[in-house]
Amino acid sequence: MPKRILQGTVTSDANAQTVTVSVERRFKHPVLQKTIRKSKKYRAHDENNAYKKGDVVRIIECAPKSKTKRWEVLEA
């Protein structure tokens, strides 16, 4: 099964080797036909602490690194 790749914005880099990435998705409401924006936060592994708040990054699924980390930063 292919690994998912998502793109989002770094919202926090306070923890060591971890960034919080907010990923936004847009879709049309099934009844109202209005475009809706929903966002979800993912904790991603950042080996070298290279990414700072506000950076746009791509993250990829990986094996669990910790209790909350299931993603790692692919590139900026």
N, C-alpha and C positions, 0 to 999 in steps of 0.2 A: 504494500500500500504506500503511495507517495506521501511524503511529509508535506504538511501545509506550510506555506510561506505567507506571512502577513506583513503589511506596512503600517507604521504608526509613528507617533511622536513620543519622545522620551519625556515623561512627566516628573520623574524623580531619579536621582542618582546618589542618594544619601547612603545606601548600603554598599559594602565592599563587594566588588565583582557582580553586582546586581543592578539592573535598571528596571524601572516600571515603564511600560510602553502602553499608551492609550491608542487603541485601534478603533477607527470609526467605520461603520458600514451604513450604506444608504439603501433603502428599499421602498417600494410603493405599498401603501396600506391596502390590504385586499378588498376592503369595502369602500373606504373613503377615497381611494386612488390619490392620496396625498403622499408626497415624498417624506419619509421619516428618517432621521439620523439617530442611530444608536451607537454608543461607544462602550467598549469593554477594556479593562486593564489586564495586562499580562506581565508577569515578572519574568525577566529574561537574564540569562547568564552573560556577563560582559567580562571576559577573562582579564583584560588589561586596563579596565576602568577608562576606556577610550571615549565613551560617549557621555555628553553632558545634557542637561535639561534643555529641551527645545529642539534637539537634533531629530531629523527624520531618519528612521532606521527600518530595516527589514529583519524580521525574526523568523526562525524555522523551528519546527517541533523537534524535540529530542527526548532521550530517556530522562527520567526524573533526576535532577541535580540536587534537590533538597525537598523539603515538605511542600513548598509553594512554586518552585521553579521547574517548568516543563518545556521551556523555550530557550534558545540561545540566539544572540545577535549574529546575523549573517553578514551584514555590511551596512554602510550608511547610505 
